[in-house]
């Protein structure tokens, strides 16, 4: 409900839980920055400022990065949804997975991607972002946007499409 200040299309990205070698640790906060930047402005989605999220986590000290903390932080930042994720390295491959949650703690969408090496990392992040956006487009009036999610391999192209679609629906033809 927007009456209590919660913005339903605002998403908070939590730091990712990292399981693997020590050189992967920077990815925890790095995923906050990457996904926040990618998702912000995709259709009606806005994201919580990544610096504020990281600062809030650091103020809390040693915490468990899970849905309970996600609910608490999403409420703190008036976000209607939040993302909790992890990256696990097993041998030469790593698996990213995340879930999009509502404020009541129920999972609305999930995504995962496998990558092998640094060269494949951004492709995997793009895949996660596209799957999360696809999970947010459950409204039948957004069927074409859902089709776009499933048919493009470029998240940046998808984001531009969603922005243009939003402008067309608002009859802002010059800006679209």
C-alpha positions in Angstrom: 0.0 0.0 0.0 1.4 3.4 -1.0 -0.4 5.1 1.9 2.3 3.9 4.2 5.0 5.3 1.9 5.9 1.9 0.4 6.6 2.2 -3.4 5.5 -1.1 -5.0 7.8 -0.8 -8.0 10.9 0.1 -6.0 13.3 -2.7 -5.5 16.1 -3.0 -2.9 19.1 -5.2 -4.0 20.7 -6.9 -1.0 24.4 -7.8 -1.0 24.9 -11.3 -2.3 26.1 -14.2 -0.2 29.4 -15.5 -1.6 30.5 -19.1 -1.3 33.9 -19.7 -2.9 37.4 -18.3 -2.8 38.3 -15.1 -1.0 38.9 -13.3 -4.3 35.1 -13.5 -4.9 34.2 -11.4 -1.8 34.0 -8.0 -3.6 31.2 -9.5 -5.6 28.9 -9.3 -2.6 28.5 -5.5 -2.7 29.4 -5.5 -6.4 26.2 -7.2 -7.2 24.2 -4.5 -5.4 25.8 -1.9 -7.7 25.5 -4.0 -10.9 21.9 -5.1 -10.5 20.7 -1.7 -9.1 22.2 0.1 -12.1 20.8 -2.4 -14.6 17.3 -2.7 -13.2 16.7 1.0 -12.4 14.5 2.5 -15.0 13.5 -0.8 -16.6 9.8 -0.2 -17.3 8.3 1.1 -14.1 11.1 -0.3 -11.8 13.2 2.0 -9.7 15.9 0.8 -7.3 17.2 1.9 -3.9 20.5 3.8 -4.1 23.2 1.1 -3.9 25.5 3.2 -1.7 22.7 3.7 0.9 22.0 -0.1 0.9 25.7 -0.9 1.5 26.0 1.7 4.2 22.9 0.4 5.9 24.4 -3.2 5.9 27.7 -1.9 7.3 26.0 -0.1 10.1 24.3 -3.3 11.1 27.5 -5.2 11.5 27.6 -9.0 11.2 24.2 -9.9 9.8 22.6 -12.8 7.9 21.9 -11.8 4.3 18.5 -13.4 3.9 14.8 -12.6 3.4 14.2 -11.5 7.0 16.8 -8.8 6.7 15.5 -8.0 3.3 12.0 -7.3 4.6 13.5 -5.0 7.3 15.6 -3.1 4.9 13.0 -2.8 2.2 10.7 -1.2 4.7 13.5 1.1 5.8 13.9 2.4 2.2 10.1 2.2 1.3 10.7 -0.5 -1.3 7.9 -2.8 -2.2 10.2 -5.6 -3.2 13.8 -6.8 -2.6 16.3 -9.2 -4.1 18.3 -11.7 -2.1 21.0 -13.6 -4.0 24.1 -15.8 -3.9 27.1 -16.7 -5.9 28.6 -20.2 -5.4 31.8 -21.3 -7.1 32.2 -25.1 -7.7 35.3 -26.0 -9.6 35.7 -23.8 -12.7 32.1 -22.7 -12.8 30.1 -20.3 -10.7 26.3 -20.2 -10.2 24.5 -16.9 -9.5 21.0 -17.2 -8.2 18.6 -14.7 -6.7 15.0 -14.3 -5.7 12.7 -11.3 -5.9 10.6 -11.0 -2.7 7.5 -9.1 -1.6 7.4 -7.3 1.7 5.5 -10.2 3.3 8.6 -12.4 2.6 7.0 -14.4 -0.2 9.2 -15.0 -3.3 7.7 -13.5 -6.5 10.4 -14.6 -9.0 13.7 -16.4 -9.1 16.6 -16.4 -11.5 19.9 -18.2 -11.9 22.8 -18.2 -14.3 26.0 -20.2 -14.6 29.3 -18.6 -15.8 32.8 -19.8 -16.3 35.4 -17.1 -15.9 35.5 -13.4 -15.8 34.7 -13.0 -19.5 31.3 -14.7 -19.0 30.4 -12.8 -15.8 28.5 -9.8 -17.2 26.5 -12.1 -19.5 25.4 -14.0 -16.4 24.4 -10.8 -14.6 22.4 -9.7 -17.7 20.6 -13.0 -17.6 19.7 -12.6 -14.0 18.5 -9.0 -14.5 16.3 -10.1 -17.5 14.8 -13.0 -15.6 14.0 -10.7 -12.6 12.3 -8.2 -14.9 10.4 -11.0 -16.6 9.2 -12.1 -13.2 7.8 -8.5 -12.6 5.9 -8.5 -15.9 3.2 -10.9 -14.8 0.3 -8.5 -15.8 -1.4 -9.8 -19.0 -1.4 -6.2 -20.3 2.4 -6.5 -20.5 2.4 -9.6 -22.7 4.5 -8.0 -25.4 7.1 -6.8 -22.8 7.3 -10.4 -21.4 7.9 -11.6 -24.9 10.7 -9.1 -25.3 12.3 -10.4 -22.0 12.4 -13.9 -23.4 13.7 -13.0 -26.9 16.6 -10.6 -26.3 20.1 -11.5 -25.1 20.9 -7.8 -24.3 19.5 -6.4 -21.1 20.4 -2.9 -22.2 18.3 -3.3 -25.3 15.4 -4.7 -23.2 15.7 -1.7 -20.8 15.4 0.7 -23.7 12.4 -1.2 -25.1 10.7 -1.1 -21.7 11.4 2.6 -21.3 10.0 3.4 -24.8 6.9 1.2 -24.1 6.2 3.1 -20.9 6.5 6.4 -22.7 4.1 5.2 -25.5 1.5 4.1 -22.9 1.7 7.5 -21.3 1.2 9.1 -24.8 4.6 10.8 -24.6 5.3 10.1 -28.3 8.1 12.6 -28.7 10.1 11.1 -25.9 9.5 7.5 -27.0 
